[in-house]
């Protein structure tokens, strides 16, 4: 029977205590035969006289290090043990501080195939240039990749967009870009199982080898293979929100001496509900409100997501490897049923609008297929050469029917119907070559990349199309072509107490947008240089300083360049803008580390005229529209603190704090086109806890608490919101099966109001998707299931802006 720890396990706040210094100490490091650290090994100091009386106990850290303090002078017997290894016994004579160096554990070959390792590394770790959030074998492993990204420390979900330090992010998988629209990225990652994800790396200042596009990088790292054999699993998850939904999938791995093969498939039928409430206060030239609109909106969406991946590595010989990857995302017949009602209060007006009722239906088909081919060559001397090619075929069709019933104050009614058909096809091809090797004491990297993007979008409108008078578009065919040619190099060197890395990336962009109905062609080409620089000084073993700088670029998304209007009703629409320009982002950061455990970062980011989707209300025509525009300027700065530690051998906790200022300036196109400043002082805090509930490690729990005081989303200021999530995971049948349960948004405080209030603008909305839910997950392993996974996952390039 599983034994439970008696101390309370779920605490939201904690106090940290520190032991004082002793006269004598014993320290060392536990490693395996390959000199790799053994984390969470058990160490016991026994009295040497009887070999049974326990004097002191400890557990090694993630790096395998341990330290006993307050040790009296005596002779002891040190016992080191860890599941899967032979016990090690060593006599230790203490007459002063003792440094034992590396203690090597030998694998227990007799029992290695019969045991499972349940204790795991701490879940959050801070490295020099990134934060690593480990999720392997946690309750998050039964969810989706999207769930993991939302819970990664420092990541905020703003609308549909993931942000870090108030900037948009680029998502990579094993250092390879996954480029989709914000909504399609969410769909892809929701259908992509988290069971094989090892960790997520948050890279706030990406080095030169990464594309210059976007702000921070979220790099999903999958597990690696260590031994030949076959393993597989079937997995399923049941989610109960407003509507129930489920996901089933299977994964298979096969490895020989030269061949490494992986395949998986997941099927995710979903029925989702979303409810919004919103308001608009229309004003006259004197700033007085003459009409108040309050709306209720409901959307029910049904979809079937199919996601499949095939990965193959073949070792031609000891120094040459050929890799192939293919990924398919297919979502046919996705349908949304929308209902909206707007109640109009015209105050003292004698006549005017009284009520607007809109019913619409959206049908959508999405198809995304990607292929990757890579060749890697290990040089005879140190270093590596690699060449990659990538192809993406993306297709999306949308069909929308909108019916609007307009009622006037005196009982008159009118009814409008219109239909919209839209198609988008995008082809992306990239080729890339990278070379790295040491030059003496300097590590040198360089590479070339070419990207070719062809996009064609068409929209047709039929029926009582809003604003169908002369001068408005009834159709459009928008062609967009983009060519990006890049080259980079970087140099890195370590000294006794200094480390430095500098890189330079150049990108030449040639783009053309052609709107056939408007007979307008927009051609632009430009060359930009993107330097990166890192400098670290280790003052001593306990203190270090790091400074980094990067220059990056934010290009408009493909869909934002389309000059199309998508109507929710006659008074509410979204519009793209073919005149959008790319923006340059400059980021600076100064970091201080105490004992490589406490981290304080000061950061400043100048995002310039980055493109944003802004919302405006037209007080004369009485409508609201969301338009893609370049900001006049934008910036953010702040301070962040992070610390993770094991409070006990069964409790790991990580705290993250970010206090920031964010400012945006844009033109109020419905307010006399004058510059508008929106500025906030905000706070983002996160507390992550991981618990080993049972002594054998088969029962674990997680608790995550986040709070955001306020945030900017386009032209809106987001009200404070709080999220509390709790999860449990239990392994069964000697780790052959796994059962988990997750409670998301326990307090029901994740959704909040967004308001846009300046000059003659006064509107807001409260979106309520199914953020509160319970998810049950189950996974069953078969074959040689204790092999570590080798899943390189989805590789893509230049797709983030689809």
VOGU-3710 file (C-alpha; in Angstrom, 3 decimals, decimal comma):
1> xxxxxxxxxx> 0,000/0,000/0,000  1,300/3,454/-0,931  2,437/5,475/2,075  1,569/9,147/2,157  3,526/11,965/3,687  1,799/13,533/6,636  2,759/17,236/6,166  0,214/19,422/4,330  1,016/19,381/0,644  -0,838/22,257/-0,953
11> xxxxxxxxxx> 0,210/25,668/0,342  0,062/28,826/-1,707  2,673/30,754/0,201  5,825/29,610/1,907  8,666/30,759/4,085  12,208/29,807/3,250  14,614/28,879/6,004  18,352/28,598/5,715  20,777/26,599/7,800  23,716/28,331/9,381
21> xxxxxxxxxx> 27,310/27,577/8,588  29,016/24,792/10,522  32,592/24,164/11,443  32,782/21,015/9,307  31,002/19,957/6,138  31,022/17,115/3,600  30,288/17,826/-0,039  30,576/16,096/-3,371  28,750/15,099/-6,508  26,928/11,888/-7,480
31> xxxxxxxxxx> 27,475/10,824/-11,112  26,958/7,717/-13,232  29,636/5,849/-15,181  29,266/8,331/-18,026  30,013/11,248/-15,665  26,409/12,448/-15,931  24,891/13,822/-12,695  22,466/11,607/-10,779  19,714/13,794/-9,390  17,798/12,993/-6,196
41> xxxxxxxxxx> 20,119/10,207/-5,101  19,720/9,240/-1,424  22,767/9,850/0,804  22,968/8,593/4,406  25,751/9,178/6,926  26,028/6,147/9,246  28,100/5,871/12,411  31,077/3,780/11,365  31,123/1,888/14,669  27,884/-0,062/14,113
51> xxxxxxxxxx> 27,019/0,779/10,452  23,318/0,958/11,326  22,832/4,135/13,333  21,828/6,964/10,967  23,556/10,250/11,745  22,361/12,473/8,854  20,542/12,150/5,515  20,461/14,184/2,294  19,281/14,128/-1,335  21,459/15,176/-4,273
61> xxxxxxxxxx> 20,439/18,231/-6,307  19,533/18,296/-9,995  23,246/18,678/-10,764  24,000/15,661/-8,562  25,611/17,813/-5,889  25,163/17,324/-2,142  26,417/18,868/1,074  26,217/17,850/4,738  26,716/20,655/7,251  27,164/20,801/11,036
71> xxxxxxxxxx> 29,126/17,543/11,049  30,989/16,569/14,216  34,522/15,207/14,036  34,238/11,433/13,728  34,474/8,515/11,325  31,372/7,852/9,236  30,128/5,443/6,607  28,516/7,201/3,625  25,870/5,194/1,776  24,741/6,428/-1,680
81> xxxxxxxxxx> 21,778/4,756/-3,379  19,468/5,337/-6,309  17,023/3,060/-8,073  18,668/1,275/-11,018  22,188/1,612/-9,521  24,251/-0,437/-7,122  24,594/1,011/-3,608  27,921/2,666/-2,879  29,549/2,573/0,582  32,498/4,748/1,498
91> xxxxxxxxxx> 34,263/5,546/4,758  34,668/9,253/5,523  36,965/10,584/8,251  35,848/14,076/9,299  38,388/16,311/10,987  37,641/19,388/8,868  35,689/20,370/5,736  35,669/17,373/3,374  35,394/17,523/-0,440  34,798/14,052/-1,866
101> xxxxxxxxxx> 34,624/15,006/-5,554  32,673/12,702/-7,882  31,041/9,597/-6,401  30,408/7,199/-9,293  27,379/4,871/-9,151  27,404/1,698/-11,256  24,275/0,528/-13,037  22,547/-2,467/-11,483  22,172/-4,566/-14,640  20,309/-7,292/-12,780
111> xxxxxxxxxx> 17,398/-5,048/-11,860  17,545/-2,231/-14,408  14,821/-3,738/-16,608  12,524/-4,344/-13,672  12,366/-0,937/-12,056  10,964/2,429/-12,991  12,471/5,752/-12,028  9,730/7,905/-10,554  11,677/10,720/-8,933  12,362/13,463/-11,406
121> xxxxxxxxxx> 14,356/16,621/-11,764  13,043/19,932/-10,462  10,459/21,363/-12,809  11,974/24,817/-13,373  15,620/25,751/-13,889  17,287/29,003/-14,908  20,276/28,864/-17,258  22,498/31,679/-18,543  20,354/32,666/-21,535  17,075/30,861/-20,903
131> xxxxxxxxxx> 14,566/29,482/-18,431  13,889/25,734/-18,680  10,452/24,460/-17,618  10,602/20,643/-17,266  7,284/18,838/-17,728  8,285/15,262/-18,479  6,376/12,759/-16,304  4,131/15,384/-14,736  0,370/15,819/-14,828  0,834/18,230/-17,739
141> xxxxxxxxxx> 2,103/15,314/-19,836  -1,456/14,094/-20,385  -2,684/17,422/-21,710  -1,709/19,259/-24,864  1,332/21,282/-25,842  -0,859/24,380/-25,673  -1,630/23,698/-21,989  2,094/23,523/-21,266  2,922/26,787/-23,021  0,140/28,603/-21,140
151> xxxxxxxxxx> 1,595/27,419/-17,826  5,241/28,124/-18,608  6,660/30,697/-16,123  6,798/34,192/-17,609  4,320/33,421/-20,423  1,042/35,358/-20,571  -1,848/34,527/-22,900  -3,166/37,851/-24,234  -6,253/37,093/-26,292  -5,043/34,398/-28,687
161> xxxxxxxxxx> -1,399/35,485/-28,469  1,354/34,150/-26,222  3,608/36,904/-24,873  6,840/37,122/-22,855  7,937/40,444/-21,339  4,966/42,044/-23,112  6,215/40,941/-26,545  4,998/38,326/-28,998  6,875/35,035/-29,194  8,114/32,579/-31,794
171> xxxxxxxxxx> 7,416/28,894/-31,108  10,108/26,336/-31,968  10,241/22,578/-31,555  13,776/21,306/-30,986  15,175/24,598/-32,297  13,022/24,474/-35,435  10,343/27,034/-36,164  6,634/26,264/-36,092  5,058/29,127/-37,983  1,289/29,516/-38,051
181> xxxxxxxxxx> -1,293/32,151/-37,280  -2,060/32,685/-33,610  -5,338/30,762/-33,878  -3,870/27,975/-36,034  -0,861/27,640/-33,741  -3,300/27,146/-30,877  -5,234/24,539/-32,872  -2,053/22,697/-33,805  -0,675/22,599/-30,266  -4,057/21,671/-28,772
191> xxxxxxxxxx> -4,028/18,601/-31,033  -0,355/17,843/-30,373  0,041/15,606/-27,320  2,334/16,698/-24,490  3,262/13,168/-23,463  6,639/13,243/-25,231  7,646/16,792/-24,312  10,634/17,046/-22,020  10,749/20,804/-21,375  9,991/24,290/-22,676
201> xxxxxxxxxx> 12,826/26,800/-22,981  12,006/30,511/-22,654  14,748/32,394/-24,561  14,201/36,111/-24,068  17,213/37,183/-26,186  17,643/34,633/-29,004  21,178/34,360/-30,479  22,074/35,004/-34,125  21,433/31,431/-35,292  17,690/31,973/-34,690
211> xxxxxxxxxx> 15,638/33,875/-37,255  15,435/37,600/-36,518  11,637/37,478/-36,651  9,677/38,254/-33,481  10,526/38,663/-29,825  11,295/35,862/-27,373  11,516/32,203/-28,405  9,561/29,364/-26,782  11,472/26,217/-27,694  9,694/22,922/-27,041
221> xxxxxxxxxx> 12,290/20,239/-26,319  11,299/16,608/-26,832  12,933/13,559/-25,256  15,954/11,803/-26,704  16,577/8,142/-27,478  19,179/6,197/-25,500  18,762/2,535/-26,436  17,569/0,342/-29,331  14,177/-1,298/-29,164  10,468/-0,753/-29,691
231> xxxxxxxxxx> 7,975/1,021/-27,490  4,537/2,434/-27,955  1,482/3,689/-26,160  -2,138/4,577/-26,475  -3,431/7,646/-24,679  -6,741/9,351/-24,116  -8,061/12,415/-22,331  -11,609/13,391/-21,350  -12,288/17,072/-20,692  -15,440/18,282/-18,987
241> xxxxxxxxxx> -16,090/21,978/-19,470  -19,455/23,415/-20,520  -19,469/20,685/-23,162  -17,507/17,417/-22,839  -14,691/16,739/-25,286  -12,085/14,053/-25,691  -8,806/13,199/-27,395  -7,377/9,789/-28,302  -3,993/9,035/-29,765  -1,200/6,547/-30,200
251> xxxxxxxxxx> 2,587/6,837/-30,488  5,160/4,305/-31,680  8,965/4,288/-31,504  11,407/1,911/-33,115  15,180/2,152/-32,936  17,963/-0,048/-34,290  21,658/0,618/-34,483  21,174/2,889/-37,513  17,441/3,544/-37,814  15,330/5,697/-35,518
261> xxxxxxxxxx> 11,624/5,823/-36,413  8,708/7,570/-34,719  5,051/7,962/-35,651  2,002/9,301/-33,856  -1,617/10,134/-34,527  -4,155/12,051/-32,448  -7,876/12,573/-33,016  -9,594/15,424/-31,172  -13,311/15,974/-31,744  -14,449/19,033/-29,829
271> xxxxxxxxxx> -17,597/20,940/-29,034  -16,832/24,328/-27,500  -18,867/27,209/-26,190  -17,914/30,844/-25,881  -19,956/33,709/-24,478  -19,114/37,417/-24,723  -20,732/40,491/-23,284  -19,752/43,904/-24,598  -20,740/47,564/-24,577  -20,232/50,640/-26,754
281> xxxxxxxxxx> -20,983/54,210/-25,685  -21,284/56,369/-28,800  -20,456/60,061/-28,271  -21,237/63,295/-30,064  -18,742/66,096/-30,773  -19,268/67,461/-27,250  -18,234/64,167/-25,662  -21,781/63,353/-24,535  -23,052/59,781/-24,878  -26,081/59,740/-27,186
291> xxxxxxxxxx> -26,446/55,974/-27,668  -25,512/52,986/-25,513  -25,198/49,533/-27,031  -25,039/46,414/-24,844  -24,493/43,091/-26,580  -24,604/39,407/-25,718  -22,811/36,988/-28,003  -22,819/33,175/-27,995  -20,770/30,842/-30,169  -20,936/27,043/-30,331
301> xxxxxxxxxx> -18,141/25,441/-32,326  -17,823/21,844/-33,469  -14,573/20,557/-34,923  -12,608/17,393/-35,614  -8,850/17,702/-35,434  -6,530/15,116/-36,989  -2,816/15,408/-36,271  -0,193/12,951/-37,542  3,595/12,994/-37,534  6,288/10,727/-38,943
311> xxxxxxxxxx> 9,978/11,157/-38,105  12,894/9,121/-39,358  16,620/9,312/-38,573  19,085/7,104/-40,414  22,767/6,968/-39,516  24,707/6,514/-42,747  27,835/6,013/-40,646  29,365/7,303/-37,424  29,556/10,882/-38,721  26,612/11,238/-41,128
321> xxxxxxxxxx> 22,892/11,266/-40,351  19,910/11,752/-42,663  16,583/12,864/-41,138  13,073/13,110/-42,561  10,035/14,654/-40,888  6,433/14,977/-42,034  3,546/16,545/-40,160  -0,130/16,801/-41,066  -2,846/18,870/-39,421  -6,325/18,408/-40,875
331> xxxxxxxxxx> -9,517/19,949/-39,520  -12,463/19,402/-41,881  -15,999/20,716/-41,514  -15,335/22,956/-38,561  -18,557/24,844/-37,894  -19,470/27,757/-35,650  -23,024/28,835/-34,828  -23,149/32,413/-33,603  -25,981/34,356/-32,035  -25,767/37,979/-30,975
341> xxxxxxxxxx> -28,285/40,460/-29,613  -27,612/44,166/-29,159  -29,900/46,316/-27,032  -29,785/49,974/-27,978  -30,533/52,766/-25,517  -30,845/56,063/-27,398  -31,693/58,137/-24,335  -33,920/61,059/-25,202  -33,894/60,285/-28,927  -37,390/60,069/-30,410
351> xxxxxxxxxx> -36,506/57,442/-33,002  -33,578/55,236/-33,848  -32,307/51,711/-33,449  -33,867/49,659/-30,693  -32,562/46,120/-31,109  -30,202/44,212/-33,434  -30,309/40,431/-33,652  -27,686/38,579/-35,672  -27,421/34,883/-36,453  -24,441/33,629/-38,412
361> xxxxxxxxxx> -22,863/30,360/-39,378  -19,195/29,828/-40,222  -17,944/26,686/-41,976  -14,202/26,130/-42,196  -11,779/23,550/-43,626  -8,094/23,645/-42,739  -5,247/21,609/-44,182  -1,574/21,977/-43,278  1,113/19,598/-44,530  4,838/20,007/-43,869
371> xxxxxxxxxx> 7,921/18,079/-45,029  11,495/18,398/-43,795  14,733/16,821/-44,914  17,999/17,317/-43,023  21,575/16,078/-43,442  24,063/16,330/-40,563  27,797/15,703/-40,876  30,118/15,466/-37,877  33,553/16,829/-38,755  36,645/14,717/-38,126
381> xxxxxxxxxx> 37,797/17,452/-35,814  35,290/19,056/-33,473  32,329/20,684/-35,196  29,317/19,949/-37,393  27,808/20,816/-40,773  24,086/20,526/-41,513  21,814/21,238/-44,473  18,013/21,472/-44,270  15,108/21,838/-46,683  11,491/22,499/-45,743
391> xxxxxxxxxx> 8,163/22,631/-47,608  4,757/23,703/-46,262  1,413/23,551/-48,039  -1,319/25,405/-46,182  -4,944/25,673/-47,284  -7,955/27,210/-45,561  -11,528/27,730/-46,795  -14,168/29,745/-44,946  -17,855/30,132/-45,726  -19,950/32,531/-43,666
401> xxxxxxxxxx> -23,695/33,242/-43,718  -24,970/36,257/-41,777  -28,588/37,202/-41,093  -29,351/40,459/-39,258  -32,747/41,676/-38,005  -32,835/45,412/-37,226  -35,697/46,807/-35,125  -36,467/50,510/-34,760  -37,969/52,282/-31,761  -41,376/52,706/-33,456
411> xxxxxxxxxx> -41,655/49,043/-34,446  -40,250/49,159/-37,976  -38,013/46,241/-38,882  -35,604/45,383/-41,669  -33,689/42,211/-42,448  -30,378/41,770/-44,215  -28,674/38,604/-45,431  -25,197/38,275/-46,903  -22,704/35,513/-47,545  -18,901/35,453/-47,575
421> xxxxxxxxxx> -16,645/32,836/-49,145  -12,912/33,110/-48,505  -9,983/30,890/-49,506  -6,295/31,117/-48,647  -3,464/28,982/-50,029  0,118/29,417/-48,880  3,272/27,647/-50,055  6,516/27,997/-48,131  9,918/26,664/-49,096  13,139/27,177/-47,160
431> xxxxxxxxxx> 16,699/25,978/-47,534  19,304/26,344/-44,811  22,957/25,419/-44,189  24,782/25,717/-40,844  28,421/25,201/-39,892  30,009/25,252/-36,451  33,444/24,413/-35,098  35,953/25,676/-32,540  38,718/28,015/-33,685  41,245/27,591/-30,930
441> xxxxxxxxxx> 39,492/28,737/-27,758  36,686/30,445/-29,732  33,506/28,651/-30,775  32,489/29,749/-34,284  29,082/29,366/-35,970  27,867/30,537/-39,374  25,032/29,785/-41,760  22,869/30,743/-44,741  19,120/30,582/-45,264  16,659/31,334/-48,081
451> xxxxxxxxxx> 12,870/31,482/-47,737  10,288/31,657/-50,528  6,671/32,396/-49,569  3,754/32,499/-52,027  0,274/33,337/-50,718  -3,020/33,722/-52,577  -6,219/34,810/-50,824  -9,636/35,376/-52,335  -12,878/36,667/-50,850  -16,344/36,920/-52,432
461> xxxxxxxxxx> -19,383/38,613/-50,892  -22,984/38,054/-51,926  -26,403/39,359/-50,904  -27,071/42,507/-48,854  -23,386/43,170/-48,262  -22,823/45,971/-45,713  -21,880/49,254/-47,298  -22,580/47,842/-50,737  -22,792/51,264/-52,237  -20,361/52,530/-54,839
471> xxxxxxxxxx> -16,708/52,368/-53,811  -16,840/49,323/-51,537  -15,388/45,939/-52,402  -17,635/43,029/-53,292  -14,631/40,761/-53,960  -10,870/40,738/-53,889  -7,994/38,484/-54,845  -4,842/39,262/-52,898  -1,485/37,852/-53,997  1,470/38,108/-51,648
481> xxxxxxxxxx> 5,020/37,015/-52,473  7,977/37,271/-50,118  11,636/36,323/-50,451  13,993/36,423/-47,456  17,728/35,739/-47,760  19,746/35,514/-44,550  23,328/34,950/-43,395  24,768/34,924/-39,896  27,852/34,258/-37,830  28,624/34,211/-34,118
491> xxxxxxxxxx> 31,706/33,925/-31,903  31,793/32,710/-28,300  34,659/32,532/-25,797  35,041/31,661/-22,119  37,726/33,011/-19,775  38,375/32,293/-16,127  35,568/34,551/-14,887  34,185/35,932/-18,142  32,042/34,569/-20,943  31,192/36,474/-24,114
501> xxxxxxxxxx> 29,196/35,759/-27,257  28,577/38,090/-30,185  26,698/37,477/-33,389  25,477/39,266/-36,490  22,623/38,242/-38,760  21,719/39,964/-42,016  18,350/39,521/-43,726  17,350/40,874/-47,132  13,583/40,976/-47,710  11,836/41,406/-51,066
511> xxxxxxxxxx> 8,027/41,453/-50,815  5,122/42,323/-53,101  1,385/42,555/-52,361  -1,088/42,687/-55,250  -4,770/43,478/-54,652  -6,471/42,601/-57,956  -9,816/44,337/-57,344  -8,153/47,521/-56,098  -5,545/47,320/-58,887  -2,942/48,163/-56,282
521> xxxxxxxxxx> 0,548/46,637/-56,090  2,768/47,321/-53,099  6,429/46,356/-53,560  9,099/46,752/-50,891  12,628/45,492/-50,359  15,076/46,201/-47,573  18,246/44,933/-45,918  18,528/44,860/-42,133  21,345/43,800/-39,799  20,590/42,146/-36,466
531> xxxxxxxxxx> 23,418/42,083/-33,925  23,298/40,109/-30,670  25,695/40,396/-27,751  26,090/38,571/-24,433  28,598/39,222/-21,659  28,748/37,372/-18,346  31,058/38,015/-15,397  31,310/35,463/-12,594  32,371/37,664/-9,697  32,835/34,596/-7,488
541> xxxxxxxxxx> 31,075/31,280/-6,844  28,012/33,064/-5,469  27,599/36,151/-7,631  27,421/36,733/-11,387  26,267/39,480/-13,763  25,017/39,060/-17,313  24,269/41,711/-19,951  22,634/40,948/-23,285  21,380/42,944/-26,270  19,578/41,980/-29,452
551> xxxxxxxxxx> 18,057/43,686/-32,477  15,141/41,869/-34,085  12,292/42,452/-36,544  8,512/42,039/-36,358  6,968/41,420/-39,784  3,208/41,616/-40,411  1,302/38,356/-40,479  0,090/37,277/-43,885  -3,584/37,483/-42,927  -3,104/41,025/-41,578
561> xxxxxxxxxx> -1,884/42,176/-45,009  -5,084/41,041/-46,744  -7,356/44,087/-47,363  -10,470/42,019/-46,591  -13,392/42,740/-44,301  -14,895/39,979/-42,206  -18,257/41,074/-40,789  -19,833/39,871/-37,558  -22,842/42,019/-38,489  -23,413/45,225/-40,419
571> xxxxxxxxxx> -22,007/47,257/-37,528  -18,977/45,148/-36,562  -16,111/43,952/-38,772  -12,378/43,110/-38,978  -10,093/44,476/-41,692  -6,524/43,877/-42,868  -4,074/46,417/-44,242  -1,661/45,834/-47,192  0,328/48,951/-46,163  1,639/47,403/-42,936
581> xxxxxxxxxx> 5,382/47,722/-42,398  7,882/45,590/-40,514  9,117/46,999/-37,193  12,553/46,870/-35,564  12,792/45,698/-31,934  15,751/46,531/-29,661  16,001/44,616/-26,376  18,370/45,114/-23,430  18,703/43,061/-20,254  20,944/43,134/-17,160
591> xxxxxxxxxx> 20,752/40,068/-14,911  22,155/39,279/-11,477  22,402/35,737/-10,122  22,950/34,821/-6,468  24,288/31,302/-5,890  22,899/30,411/-9,320  19,509/30,119/-7,629  18,126/33,657/-7,172  17,806/35,717/-10,355  16,993/39,395/-10,773
601> xxxxxxxxxx> 16,594/40,853/-14,276  16,232/44,453/-15,419  14,926/44,706/-18,985  13,992/47,353/-21,539  12,456/46,767/-24,976  11,867/49,360/-27,692  9,418/47,791/-30,153  9,061/50,849/-32,404  6,151/50,857/-34,853  5,244/47,210/-34,424
611> xxxxxxxxxx> 2,026/46,154/-36,247  -1,010/45,649/-34,010  -4,725/44,999/-34,377  -6,478/48,054/-32,930  -10,168/48,608/-32,252  -12,042/51,811/-33,141  -15,645/52,946/-32,839  -17,126/55,234/-35,496  -19,504/57,551/-33,626  -21,145/58,887/-36,796
621> xxxxxxxxxx> -21,833/55,609/-38,625  -22,321/53,837/-35,264  -20,085/50,850/-35,909  -16,954/49,282/-34,463  -14,055/47,863/-36,434  -10,743/46,143/-35,730  -7,987/47,292/-38,074  -4,352/46,194/-38,479  -2,103/49,256/-38,146  1,475/50,168/-37,298
631> xxxxxxxxxx> 1,876/51,818/-33,914  3,638/55,160/-33,762  5,926/53,771/-31,067  5,882/51,197/-28,268  8,153/50,239/-25,379  8,253/48,325/-22,118  10,613/48,021/-19,173  10,565/46,268/-15,853  12,198/44,084/-13,254  11,683/40,375/-12,751
641> xxxxxxxxxx> 12,694/37,971/-10,004  12,761/34,172/-10,097  13,810/31,444/-7,703  13,271/27,713/-7,566  14,192/25,299/-4,820  13,283/22,042/-3,136  11,778/22,998/0,213  11,713/19,308/1,084  12,662/16,206/-0,873  8,952/15,886/-1,750
651> xxxxxxxxxx> 8,204/19,556/-2,521  9,693/21,660/-5,288  8,525/25,262/-5,760  9,282/28,039/-8,200  8,293/31,685/-7,849  8,320/34,231/-10,682  7,618/37,955/-10,319  7,549/40,639/-13,014  6,733/44,305/-12,414  6,625/46,270/-15,663
661> xxxxxxxxxx> 5,651/49,456/-17,471  4,208/49,316/-20,967  3,435/52,186/-23,319  1,923/52,373/-26,807  1,317/55,343/-29,070  -0,958/55,141/-32,122  -3,134/57,369/-34,292  -6,786/57,644/-33,230  -8,245/57,276/-36,705  -11,769/57,877/-35,350
671> xxxxxxxxxx> -10,587/60,708/-33,058  -9,245/63,295/-35,470  -6,204/61,099/-36,235  -4,399/62,564/-33,215  -1,671/60,567/-31,381  -3,001/58,542/-28,443  -0,843/57,311/-25,570  -1,832/54,262/-23,555  0,434/53,464/-20,610  0,114/51,041/-17,711
681> xxxxxxxxxx> 2,120/49,849/-14,717  1,482/46,145/-14,298  2,442/43,114/-12,262  2,640/39,444/-13,184  3,300/36,825/-10,503  3,416/33,048/-10,716  3,901/30,331/-8,100  4,515/26,784/-9,330  4,610/23,801/-6,945  5,388/20,158/-7,591
691> xxxxxxxxxx> 4,786/17,518/-4,928  5,858/13,889/-4,580  2,919/12,680/-2,510  3,926/9,042/-2,064  7,337/7,832/-0,922  7,745/5,570/-3,945  7,193/8,538/-6,254  4,268/6,996/-8,139  1,791/9,632/-6,944  2,593/13,292/-7,655
701> xxxxxxxxxx> 0,746/16,589/-7,656  1,093/20,094/-9,065  -0,336/23,453/-8,105  0,059/26,619/-10,180  -1,115/30,072/-9,132  -0,779/33,155/-11,359  -2,011/36,719/-11,066  -1,814/39,601/-13,542  -2,771/43,074/-12,322  -3,413/44,583/-15,769
711> xxxxxxxxxx> -2,176/44,152/-19,303  -2,307/45,751/-22,772  -3,972/43,952/-25,664  -4,018/46,069/-28,812  -5,774/49,300/-27,839  -7,451/47,635/-24,840  -6,427/47,586/-21,195  -7,085/44,195/-19,625  -8,484/44,122/-16,072  -6,725/41,973/-13,408
721> xxxxxxxxxx> -7,159/38,211/-13,595  -6,115/35,180/-11,545  -5,641/31,517/-12,449  -5,376/28,573/-10,063  -4,718/25,088/-11,452  -4,279/21,782/-9,615  -3,211/18,419/-11,047  -2,456/14,876/-9,880  -0,646/12,008/-11,586  -0,508/8,342/-10,593
731> xxxxxxxxxx> 1,568/5,659/-12,297  0,246/2,092/-12,183  1,427/-1,449/-12,832  5,141/-0,759/-12,469  4,932/2,356/-14,640  3,132/0,604/-17,479  0,085/2,848/-17,128  -0,540/6,407/-16,031  -3,660/8,131/-14,727  -3,989/11,894/-14,253
741> xxxxxxxxxx> -6,560/14,534/-13,378  -6,281/18,303/-13,852  -8,509/21,052/-12,464  -8,064/24,217/-14,519  -9,118/27,745/-13,489  -10,419/26,530/-10,126  -11,375/30,053/-8,990  -13,083/30,914/-12,311  -11,095/34,169/-12,425  -9,084/33,704/-15,653
751> xxxxxxxxxx> -11,491/35,592/-17,931  -11,726/39,335/-17,461  -12,845/42,651/-18,985  -10,932/44,500/-21,702  -11,713/48,211/-22,055  -10,768/50,910/-24,557  -11,481/54,338/-23,073  -9,798/57,449/-24,509  -10,940/60,674/-26,211  -14,245/59,780/-27,934
761> xxxxxxxxxx> -13,726/56,021/-27,602  -15,588/54,083/-24,911  -16,115/50,361/-25,453  -15,237/47,066/-23,835  -15,915/43,343/-23,844  -15,746/40,354/-21,537  -14,878/37,155/-23,420  -15,721/33,903/-21,655  -14,335/30,804/-23,375  -14,310/27,448/-21,596
771> xxxxxxxxxx> -11,319/28,231/-19,384  -12,656/26,272/-16,392  -12,607/22,511/-16,856  -11,632/19,124/-15,435  -9,490/16,799/-17,548  -8,978/13,075/-16,973  -6,069/11,469/-18,777  -4,933/7,877/-19,231  -1,905/6,384/-20,976  -0,931/2,746/-21,406
781> xxxxxxxxxx> 2,609/1,786/-22,440  3,572/-1,382/-24,248  6,750/-2,820/-25,720  10,035/-1,817/-24,073  8,294/1,214/-22,632  11,141/2,353/-20,368  13,164/3,561/-23,343  13,434/7,319/-23,504  11,625/8,833/-26,464  13,232/10,201/-29,593
791> xxxxxxxxxx> 10,748/12,626/-31,059  12,007/15,521/-33,087  8,390/16,480/-33,681  7,093/19,055/-36,102  9,697/20,937/-38,069  8,651/24,001/-40,008  9,942/27,331/-41,200  8,549/30,756/-42,087  5,027/29,687/-41,052  4,454/31,779/-37,964
801> xx> 2,878/34,582/-39,979  0,324/32,445/-41,854
//
